[in-house]
């Protein structure tokens, strides 16, 4: 199998039906594992969001500060509203 071929792909040129079936099964199992591995997918998404936020903060520090304050205000209002609804 080629090193640049994704793990979920079946290589071309397999003529033996048994080997082809094994390759397809292996690719299907890897695809299922990739899809079902929620912690791994969450970690990747978190890493991408962190990189994106850092790049935004490097390009626009004042915009990043405003976004952080806005997010804090939104979370504060959400918590305040939830507590207010709960205590009534």
Rosetta blueprint (number, residue, H / E / L):
1 X L
2 X L
3 X L
4 X L
5 X L
6 X L
7 X L
8 X L
9 X L
10 X L
11 X L
12 X L
13 X L
14 X L
15 X L
16 X L
17 X H
18 X H
19 X H
20 X H
21 X H
22 X H
23 X H
24 X H
25 X H
26 X H
27 X H
28 X H
29 X H
30 X H
31 X H
32 X H
33 X H
34 X H
35 X H
36 X H
37 X L
38 X H
39 X H
40 X H
41 X H
42 X H
43 X H
44 X H
45 X H
46 X H
47 X H
48 X H
49 X H
50 X H
51 X H
52 X H
53 X H
54 X H
55 X H
56 X H
57 X H
58 X H
59 X H
60 X L
61 X H
62 X H
63 X H
64 X H
65 X H
66 X H
67 X H
68 X H
69 X H
70 X H
71 X H
72 X H
73 X H
74 X H
75 X H
76 X H
77 X H
78 X H
79 X H
80 X H
81 X H
82 X H
83 X H
84 X H
85 X H
86 X H
87 X H
88 X L
